[in-house]
Amino acid sequence: MEHQIDLTSTMNSSSYETFFSDEDEYDGEDDYGSYVSSAVEDDDYEDEEYEEDEDDEDLDDDFSSSNTNYKITNDFKQHFVAVGVSIIAALVTHMHINGGYMTWREEMRKDWDIIKKRFGRNTNSIVSNTNSNAAAPYAAPSMNYIPTRQFKMASEKAMEGYTDEDHEYARRVGGHERAREYRRTAGLSFCPVAHLITSSSAAVNDNTSTPSNNLEDVEFLLPLDPSVRVLHSYYLADALGVESSMVYEDPAAEFLGTYGSDVILKDIDLLSDEQPTLSQVKHVLESHLPSSLVNNEHACLLHQYALNKATGRSIRGTTKVYKRPHVSTFYRNKFPSHSVSAFGKPVPKAAPAPVSFTGFATKFINLSTKPVNLYWDAGRIPSGPRQGQLHTVLVGTVQSMESIGTASHPGHQFFVATTYDKDHVLSRHTATIDEQVWYYNPMEDLSLEKLAEEMKRMTRDNKWTAKQRFGREAWMVNHSFSRDYLVKTRMMWLANFPQPFHDGSNASLEKVSNHMWPADFIGQVHSFDTNHLYFTELPQKLDMLAKSDYQPDMESQRRVAMEQFQSASLKGGTGSNNNNSMTLNVKVVSCAPRVVEVKKFLSPVEVQHLINLASGMTGNVHMEQSRVLASTSTRGKRMRGDAMAEVRSSKGGWIHREQDVVVDTIFRRVADLLKIDERLMRDHYPLEGLADDEDLPPTHDRVVEAMQLLRYEPGNGYTAHHDFTFPSIGSRYQPRRFASVLLYLTGEGDVIENGVRFPSTGVDNEKALLGGETTFPRAITTDSHDGIKIKPQSGKAVMFYNVLPDGNMDDLSQHASEKVEKGVKYVANIFVWDPIIS
């Protein structure tokens, strides 16, 4: 940035008063969910610039004691309106409840009785805490996807007739296996002997896929208070299968008490022995939970608490973290494996080439009890009609105890302000590679003793909710772990602690973590088989698939009917493997970040079919300006058109796998590439075993977004960005984009004439595609200052992981689409989440 303003901090003594005023409390109930990453597209946002909420003016007394210029009459008017709205809301609620609807808790109890009847589960202990042999129900959260207009209309029609009670019940009894088996705490150990399996360090041959994720054990220390309360809640949420890591919010955990007043921790405090045994602690757990839900590591955590609560010693735990290998290992036979030459002199290690691109991800965390706005301060406008004026860009609104992220560069200036007044700056921050994570903490200047006193006062005087207290303490635990992570890995911890790691050698983690292709060296080749063959000819009629089309008998009939149009060979005919399956090769093109490519992933017929959908020749896909949002666990706003065009200038539209049988087959092939069950890529229905007449809506917990079709014309591109997301600290599932799959529909030299692709005849043709490469500008190599560059090639798939094997975000996955110099570039994106879509 050439033009920067002086970022003298405007944080003053009133900032503390601003966020902890006695006049008004923020209830902390707003939850805007998790949105997509700094490069994330959303069709549901309006075109207008973000407008400040008028109601935010009511927060004025909380944010500043100096802004007192409002007339008393206006205050009375505002309070009068607020009281009127409250009365109307109370009347409506009263009419609603007394009109035949049960409260959610009563409905929950009723459904547990149904579960007990159908599945033989005794749920009495969950409600009344009288039976220690009961098993808890589980919940599957809904999916946040971006539907096409056609699919949205079909979905709305399919949902007609279902009540809110139907949807809530379907979420609890339905859901895919990954969601049901997911355990956020699966990779933690607090017992004296860690039960974590060391990853394989065996040599990997060129065509093998032996797990080698470079995971190493790390010991971490966490402060006793508040870590025990936070981690205890995490373990309970995993045991009961509820959606929120703040387990006490869920009616299924009401028998446990409240956060900060947990019955299990109270019983441990009552243990008479000064040195209680692990069995005593485990007995306390089993007196409140079914023995089948008691986790040994959870018991060890509480045992450490029982032993250390008098002295305040830290909690000691272990997990696995990813240590990025040295760049010299990325090249087979290029660098010697021995450290001493034949002449006895040490062989110098190859050094990574310095990269010219200096960007990185930043994460902002709001530890105040009020929502704030985060702005990028771009300095003064250098030219034009607004020359000399200050230019600021709203990144997003961050709710209390939530986070937001964006891509940045060294020296970028950010500031937070009140939601009602951009000029009321609360704090400023200058981005650097050493300070990628920024905690806005109005109480940071308090000593530990005064901080503890203030937090007790706020709890006593109800100045924050239990959810806000949990959020703040969860971030404190996250920050403590991040220091040990940085020391061990020399990387910033961008995720939310804890995360299950992706270790292919640990069978116990297979159900809670996805497969990751090893990337030990550039050029490494793996392979996978798929029975979802190429379409070498299109059926005459392509209808949208319905729920019934995914029944096993219907799928079998459809496969038989499609055999005449499919082949394992791009040339058609019977092909290889008797036309039942085909083998595709996966080649590693980058180790850091982990990027692979699959040539001939799509057939020319499939490529043209997607181009037809994107160009409007078939279907009704609505293509419009591609959009950008900040990566956030709270309310995000996309950029205005002019600012957005500088970042991303393509046109895009969305189609679901249910579009037709061809698109559905491509999704199935992508599932084989990722080595996940294709059923995770579609809406899930309640478990088998329900009564035949039980008709419930889908749970929308698929792990994949709709396919995004993109069209780039000359001059169009997309600046460097990340695809990963920052989920809410309170979500047990920690949903985020796990992998991104890019499908090239046109390649270098290809020509598009009237929507039809003509294969490359060279780039000399004035209409032939030139440019539009996909770049990873921070990829680690020994010989390139610009990372790696992948040229478009029709039918090729490129996949990269947005996370590291230890669950952290991969900051090096930052990527860009170079501008198209001439011709037209068509691509399709598929974003895969883990374990569910937020």
Secondary structure as GFF3:
##gff-version 3
##sequence-region A 1 838
A	DSSP	alpha_helix	14	19	.	.	.	ID=ss1
A	DSSP	three_ten_helix	54	59	.	.	.	ID=ss2
A	DSSP	alpha_helix	60	63	.	.	.	ID=ss3
A	DSSP	alpha_helix	72	98	.	.	.	ID=ss4
A	DSSP	alpha_helix	104	119	.	.	.	ID=ss5
A	DSSP	alpha_helix	124	128	.	.	.	ID=ss6
A	DSSP	alpha_helix	149	159	.	.	.	ID=ss7
A	DSSP	alpha_helix	164	173	.	.	.	ID=ss8
A	DSSP	alpha_helix	177	181	.	.	.	ID=ss9
A	DSSP	beta_strand	215	222	.	.	.	ID=ss10
A	DSSP	alpha_helix	224	240	.	.	.	ID=ss11
A	DSSP	three_ten_helix	247	249	.	.	.	ID=ss12
A	DSSP	three_ten_helix	251	256	.	.	.	ID=ss13
A	DSSP	beta_strand	257	258	.	.	.	ID=ss14
A	DSSP	beta_strand	261	262	.	.	.	ID=ss15
A	DSSP	alpha_helix	263	269	.	.	.	ID=ss16
A	DSSP	alpha_helix	278	286	.	.	.	ID=ss17
A	DSSP	three_ten_helix	291	293	.	.	.	ID=ss18
A	DSSP	alpha_helix	296	308	.	.	.	ID=ss19
A	DSSP	beta_strand	315	322	.	.	.	ID=ss20
A	DSSP	three_ten_helix	327	330	.	.	.	ID=ss21
A	DSSP	beta_strand	360	366	.	.	.	ID=ss22
A	DSSP	beta_strand	372	380	.	.	.	ID=ss23
A	DSSP	beta_strand	390	398	.	.	.	ID=ss24
A	DSSP	beta_strand	403	408	.	.	.	ID=ss25
A	DSSP	beta_strand	413	418	.	.	.	ID=ss26
A	DSSP	beta_strand	421	430	.	.	.	ID=ss27
A	DSSP	beta_strand	437	440	.	.	.	ID=ss28
A	DSSP	alpha_helix	448	460	.	.	.	ID=ss29
A	DSSP	alpha_helix	466	489	.	.	.	ID=ss30
A	DSSP	three_ten_helix	507	509	.	.	.	ID=ss31
A	DSSP	beta_strand	525	530	.	.	.	ID=ss32
A	DSSP	beta_strand	534	535	.	.	.	ID=ss33
A	DSSP	three_ten_helix	547	550	.	.	.	ID=ss34
A	DSSP	alpha_helix	552	562	.	.	.	ID=ss35
A	DSSP	three_ten_helix	563	565	.	.	.	ID=ss36
A	DSSP	beta_strand	566	567	.	.	.	ID=ss37
A	DSSP	three_ten_helix	577	579	.	.	.	ID=ss38
A	DSSP	beta_strand	582	590	.	.	.	ID=ss39
A	DSSP	beta_strand	595	598	.	.	.	ID=ss40
A	DSSP	alpha_helix	604	615	.	.	.	ID=ss41
A	DSSP	beta_strand	624	625	.	.	.	ID=ss42
A	DSSP	beta_strand	631	632	.	.	.	ID=ss43
A	DSSP	alpha_helix	641	647	.	.	.	ID=ss44
A	DSSP	beta_strand	651	655	.	.	.	ID=ss45
A	DSSP	three_ten_helix	657	659	.	.	.	ID=ss46
A	DSSP	alpha_helix	661	674	.	.	.	ID=ss47
A	DSSP	three_ten_helix	678	681	.	.	.	ID=ss48
A	DSSP	beta_strand	707	712	.	.	.	ID=ss49
A	DSSP	beta_strand	718	721	.	.	.	ID=ss50
A	DSSP	beta_strand	736	744	.	.	.	ID=ss51
A	DSSP	beta_strand	751	753	.	.	.	ID=ss52
A	DSSP	beta_strand	756	758	.	.	.	ID=ss53
A	DSSP	beta_strand	770	771	.	.	.	ID=ss54
A	DSSP	beta_strand	774	776	.	.	.	ID=ss55
A	DSSP	beta_strand	788	790	.	.	.	ID=ss56
A	DSSP	beta_strand	797	801	.	.	.	ID=ss57
A	DSSP	three_ten_helix	811	813	.	.	.	ID=ss58
A	DSSP	beta_strand	815	817	.	.	.	ID=ss59
A	DSSP	beta_strand	820	822	.	.	.	ID=ss60
A	DSSP	beta_strand	825	834	.	.	.	ID=ss61
###
